[in-house]
């Protein structure tokens, strides 16, 4: 049994991961940025749930302290919290929207990594996971330049941390692939969505499909430099090859 903290654990992939970890008998703490979603997420679950803004390092330190106080230690920390933005060229994207994406996706991961690595160094061990996303592999998508830049930076950050973690502590990357959440569909107009859906129905998966697989590997693959990928290049190629013969509707269930 491990104690695992998941930031952004009140919805989407984060909540799916929390539920899958609990189902495997682990102790879980989660945070979200809104009291209502945190309360809804925690309803009926044996979980430590706090409201925390990942852009404020002190609030993440409070999350670490609360989890360590309740469970004795934190074995694994998952920096999952993330937001996207309206699909628009950079020069049309409002400054505050761009600032929010950078703050949550990159500064939030920096804060979570700093808190987790310091705490793990003090307790003598632990593992940090950072969650990749669109842009992590260098692929670009028009209209998502800011989001993609934050995820590319997150991958660089994690690979750097692999080389500087303290003794007994490790870090790695989780890549959930294309998952049906509001982050995936944000900002499409009806025409764009109709075109994009053809690709989504080939490559995307639902939260309840991906997160049990991820949850198992969050624990079993917790070693320095690990890179856990759901949607591998081989899987992408196989799905496109099978697409003419296999109909999928990831939004319809």
C-alpha positions in Angstrom: 0.0 0.0 0.0 1.4 3.4 -1.0 0.4 6.9 -0.1 -0.1 9.0 -3.3 -0.9 12.7 -3.8 -2.6 13.8 -7.0 -2.8 17.5 -7.8 -5.8 18.4 -10.0 -7.4 15.3 -8.7 -11.0 16.6 -8.5 -11.9 16.1 -12.1 -10.9 14.5 -15.4 -7.8 12.3 -15.6 -6.9 13.3 -12.1 -10.1 12.1 -10.6 -10.0 8.9 -12.7 -6.5 8.3 -11.4 -7.6 8.9 -7.8 -10.5 6.4 -8.1 -8.3 3.8 -9.7 -5.6 4.1 -7.1 -8.2 3.8 -4.3 -9.6 0.7 -6.0 -6.1 -0.9 -5.8 -6.0 -0.3 -2.0 -3.7 2.8 -1.9 -4.1 5.8 0.3 -4.7 8.9 -1.7 -4.7 12.7 -1.2 -6.0 15.1 -3.8 -6.3 18.8 -4.4 -8.4 20.9 -6.7 -8.7 24.6 -7.2 -12.4 24.9 -6.4 -14.2 24.0 -3.2 -17.3 22.7 -5.0 -15.4 20.3 -7.3 -13.2 19.1 -4.5 -16.3 18.4 -2.4 -18.0 16.5 -5.2 -14.9 14.5 -6.0 -14.4 13.4 -2.4 -18.1 12.4 -1.8 -18.2 8.7 -1.0 -14.4 8.2 -1.3 -12.0 7.5 1.5 -9.6 10.2 0.5 -7.9 13.3 1.9 -9.2 16.2 -0.2 -8.0 19.8 0.0 -8.6 23.0 -1.9 -5.2 24.2 -3.2 -3.9 26.6 -5.8 -0.9 24.9 -7.4 0.5 28.4 -8.4 1.0 29.0 -4.6 3.8 26.8 -3.3 2.7 27.4 0.3 -0.6 25.8 -0.5 1.1 22.7 -1.9 3.3 22.5 1.1 0.1 22.4 3.2 -1.1 19.6 1.0 2.1 17.6 1.6 2.0 18.3 5.3 -1.6 17.2 5.6 -0.9 13.9 3.7 2.2 13.2 5.7 0.5 13.9 9.0 -2.4 11.6 8.2 -0.6 8.8 6.5 2.9 9.0 7.9 4.7 9.7 4.6 4.1 10.4 0.9 5.4 7.7 -1.4 4.4 9.1 -4.7 3.4 12.7 -5.9 1.6 13.2 -9.2 1.7 16.7 -10.7 -1.5 16.4 -12.8 -3.1 19.8 -12.5 -3.4 21.5 -15.8 -5.6 23.9 -17.8 -5.9 24.8 -21.5 -6.9 27.9 -23.3 -9.1 29.1 -26.1 -7.9 27.8 -29.5 -6.5 31.0 -31.0 -3.2 32.3 -32.3 -1.0 33.8 -29.6 -1.6 37.4 -30.7 -5.3 36.9 -30.3 -5.1 35.2 -27.0 -5.9 37.4 -24.0 -2.8 38.0 -21.8 -4.6 36.8 -18.7 -5.6 33.6 -20.3 -2.1 32.9 -21.5 -0.7 33.8 -18.1 -3.1 31.4 -16.3 -2.1 28.5 -18.5 1.6 29.1 -17.9 1.0 29.6 -14.2 -0.9 26.4 -13.7 0.8 24.1 -16.1 4.4 25.1 -15.6 4.7 27.1 -12.4 2.3 24.6 -10.7 4.5 21.7 -11.7 7.6 23.6 -10.6 6.0 24.2 -7.2 4.7 20.7 -6.8 8.1 19.2 -7.8 10.0 21.5 -5.3 7.6 20.6 -2.4 7.6 16.9 -3.2 11.3 16.5 -3.8 12.2 18.4 -0.6 9.8 16.3 1.4 11.0 13.0 -0.1 14.6 13.9 0.5 13.8 14.6 4.2 11.9 11.3 4.6 14.5 9.3 2.7 12.7 8.4 -0.6 9.8 8.7 -2.9 8.8 9.2 -6.5 7.6 12.2 -8.5 5.5 11.9 -11.7 4.8 14.8 -14.0 2.0 14.6 -16.5 2.7 15.2 -20.2 0.3 16.5 -22.7 0.1 17.9 -26.2 3.4 19.5 -27.2 5.5 17.3 -24.9 6.9 15.5 -27.9 7.5 18.7 -29.9 4.4 18.3 -32.1 2.7 21.6 -32.8 -1.0 22.4 -33.2 -2.2 25.8 -34.4 -4.1 27.7 -31.8 -2.5 25.8 -28.9 0.9 27.3 -28.8 0.9 28.4 -25.2 -0.5 25.1 -23.9 2.0 23.1 -26.0 4.9 25.3 -24.8 4.1 24.6 -21.2 4.0 20.8 -21.8 7.2 20.9 -23.8 8.8 22.8 -20.9 7.4 20.3 -18.4 9.1 17.4 -20.2 12.4 19.3 -20.2 12.0 20.0 -16.5 11.4 16.4 -15.6 14.3 15.1 -17.7 16.5 17.6 -15.8 15.1 16.5 -12.4 16.0 12.9 -13.2 19.6 14.1 -13.1 19.4 16.1 -10.0 17.1 14.3 -7.6 18.5 13.6 -4.1 19.5 10.0 -3.1 16.6 7.6 -2.8 14.3 9.9 -4.8 13.2 9.4 -8.4 11.2 11.2 -11.1 9.5 10.3 -14.3 6.9 11.2 -16.9 3.3 10.0 -17.4 1.8 10.3 -20.9 -1.9 9.6 -20.9 -2.4 10.1 -24.6 -5.5 11.7 -26.0 -8.2 11.5 -23.4 -11.8 12.7 -23.6 -12.0 15.5 -21.1 -12.9 19.2 -21.4 -9.3 20.0 -22.1 -9.4 17.9 -25.3 -12.5 19.6 -26.7 -12.0 23.2 -25.5 -12.3 26.0 -28.1 -13.5 24.1 -31.1 -16.3 25.6 -33.2 -18.9 23.2 -34.6 -17.2 22.8 -38.0 -13.7 22.3 -36.4 -15.1 19.8 -34.0 -16.7 17.8 -36.7 -13.4 17.4 -38.5 -11.4 16.9 -35.3 -13.8 14.2 -34.1 -12.7 11.9 -36.9 -9.2 11.8 -35.4 -10.5 11.7 -31.8 -12.6 8.6 -32.6 -9.4 6.9 -33.9 -6.9 8.0 -31.3 -8.7 9.2 -28.2 -9.8 7.1 -25.2 -12.2 7.7 -22.3 -10.9 8.4 -18.8 -12.2 5.1 -17.4 -10.2 3.3 -20.0 -6.9 5.0 -19.5 -6.7 5.7 -15.8 -6.8 2.1 -14.4 -3.8 1.3 -16.7 -2.0 4.5 -15.6 -2.7 3.9 -11.9 -1.1 0.4 -12.0 2.1 1.9 -13.5 2.2 4.9 -11.2 3.1 2.4 -8.5 4.9 -0.4 -10.4 7.0 1.8 -12.7 8.2 4.4 -10.1 11.9 4.5 -10.9 14.2 7.3 -12.0 13.8 8.3 -15.6 10.7 6.2 -16.2 8.4 7.3 -19.1 5.0 5.7 -19.1 3.1 6.1 -22.3 -0.4 4.9 -23.1 -0.6 6.1 -26.7 2.7 4.8 -28.2 3.7 5.4 -31.9 3.0 1.7 -32.5 -0.5 2.0 -31.1 -1.1 5.1 -33.2 -0.1 3.3 -36.4 -2.2 0.3 -35.5 -5.3 2.4 -34.8 -5.0 4.2 -38.1 -4.5 0.9 -39.9 -7.6 -0.5 -38.3 -9.8 2.6 -38.7 -11.4 1.6 -42.0 -12.6 -1.6 -40.4 -13.4 -0.5 -36.8 -15.9 2.1 -35.8 -15.2 3.9 -32.5 -17.3 6.6 -30.8 -15.3 7.8 -27.8 -17.8 10.5 -27.0 -20.9 8.3 -27.1 -19.4 5.6 -24.9 
